[in-house]
Structures are given as C-alpha cells and as structure tokens.
Amino acid sequence: YQMFSSVIFAAIGVLGAGYCFILSAVAINNGPKCYTDSGWKYPFENGNYLSNHTLWDDCQSPENIIPWNLTLFSLLLVMSGIQLVLCGIQVVNGLLGTLCGDCKCCGCCG
C-alpha cells in the first residue's frame, strides 16, 4: 500500500510540474504586462520581443520588468522540468515496487 500511495503522490507531482512548465512557457512567450504609451497591457503577446531587444523600450514601467520576467519564468521552466523527470522516475519506481513487491515475481533484484 505504501508503494502505491507513493505512485499517487508522484503522479500529483507530475501534474503540478507539468502545469508549471506549460504556464512558464506561455508566460515567456507572452511577455510581461507593463505600462506603455497606451496604458497597462501585454505589448509582446506574440513572442516577438525575445529576438528583438529594441521592443523592450516599449515598456516604460516597471523598470527592468522584461529581464525580471524572463529570469523568473526561465528558472520556473527549468525547475519544473527537473521535477517532471524526478516525479516520473518515482512513478516508475513505485509501480515496480507495487507490482513486484519483494522482487520474487519478476527476478529484477538479481
């Protein structure tokens, strides 16, 4: 029962990490909300600001919001990717532990 509950919790971790990964990728693509000549809006919704740094001048406030946004969501993207891998490994480990138990059935312990 303990190994199966480990699978459930690891699967929840996979779902959470997947959500964070997708959210971070979308946030990097859309860019930050900032104050422009026409008010508060998302001026980079199509992702064109990543390759064209001259567009960064469109954001007047808050100061340095674009590097801050990129740093935050890039770190979240990397960390959620690592979490996806680790939780995926734990799901496999828990499933093997649940199905094989003490390894007498599949001979995987040598």
C-alpha positions, 0 to 999 in steps of 0.5 A: 500500500505504501508503494502505491500511495507513493505512485499517487503522490508522484503522479500529483507531482507530475501534474503540478510540474507539468502545469508549471512548465506549460504556464512558464512557457506561455508566460515567456512567450507572452511577455510581461504586462507593463505600462506603455504609451497606451496604458497597462497591457501585454505589448509582446503577446506574440513572442516577438520581443525575445529576438528583438531587444529594441521592443523592450523600450516599449515598456516604460514601467516597471523598470527592468520588468522584461529581464525580471520576467524572463529570469523568473519564468526561465528558472520556473521552466527549468525547475519544473522540468527537473521535477517532471523527470524526478516525479516520473522516475518515482512513478516508475519506481513505485509501480515496480515496487507495487507490482513486484513487491519483494522482487520474487515475481519478476527476478529484477533484484538479481 
